[in-house]
Amino acid sequence: MKKDENEREKVKTGICDFLLSYDCPSEYVGFPILVDLLKAAIENYTELALNLKSIYYRVGRQRKITRLCIERNLTTLLERWEEKEKFKALFDYRPTNATALNLLARKIRYLNCSVYDTLLMP
């Protein structure tokens, strides 16, 4: 059980490192929410493709906030991140919350990094 928790923390740390490497503004409330959303999306990638709102609800329950609060915090974070130069390396345009989450999850999911292997491999 303890090993599984450590692996999940490594995944969370890997997601943070990835976002910070692209100058994602970590000082905003939306940053840890985005990390949780990406972690949930990576763990449940099929669900992400089918129903994004279920991932919002899951993270909302964990954080005791509403889906609308999650969306607003994510929108603010993306607006501030868009001002950074490295944002353009990930996105050609200002994506919607759903598109950003999907593209980021896909990019992180397909990184050849052993940190993610425990969650991604069957």
Secondary structure in CASP SS format (residue, H / E / C, confidence):
PFRMAT SS
TARGET T0000
AUTHOR 0000-0000-0000
METHOD secondary structure of the structure
MODEL  1
M C 1.00
K H 1.00
K H 1.00
D H 1.00
E H 1.00
N H 1.00
E H 1.00
R H 1.00
E H 1.00
K H 1.00
V H 1.00
K H 1.00
T H 1.00
G H 1.00
I H 1.00
C H 1.00
D H 1.00
F H 1.00
L H 1.00
L H 1.00
S H 1.00
Y C 1.00
D C 1.00
C C 1.00
P C 1.00
S C 1.00
E C 1.00
Y C 1.00
V C 1.00
G H 1.00
F H 1.00
P H 1.00
I H 1.00
L H 1.00
V H 1.00
D H 1.00
L H 1.00
L H 1.00
K H 1.00
A H 1.00
A H 1.00
I H 1.00
E H 1.00
N C 1.00
Y H 1.00
T H 1.00
E H 1.00
L H 1.00
A H 1.00
L H 1.00
N C 1.00
L H 1.00
K H 1.00
S H 1.00
I H 1.00
Y H 1.00
Y H 1.00
R H 1.00
V H 1.00
G H 1.00
R H 1.00
Q H 1.00
R H 1.00
K C 1.00
I C 1.00
T C 1.00
R H 1.00
L H 1.00
C H 1.00
I H 1.00
E H 1.00
R H 1.00
N H 1.00
L H 1.00
T H 1.00
T H 1.00
L H 1.00
L H 1.00
E H 1.00
R H 1.00
W H 1.00
E C 1.00
E C 1.00
K C 1.00
E C 1.00
K C 1.00
F H 1.00
K H 1.00
A H 1.00
L H 1.00
F C 1.00
D C 1.00
Y C 1.00
R C 1.00
P C 1.00
T C 1.00
N H 1.00
A H 1.00
T H 1.00
A H 1.00
L H 1.00
N H 1.00
L H 1.00
L H 1.00
A H 1.00
R H 1.00
K H 1.00
I H 1.00
R H 1.00
Y C 1.00
L C 1.00
N C 1.00
C C 1.00
S H 1.00
V H 1.00
Y H 1.00
D H 1.00
T H 1.00
L H 1.00
L H 1.00
M C 1.00
P C 1.00
END
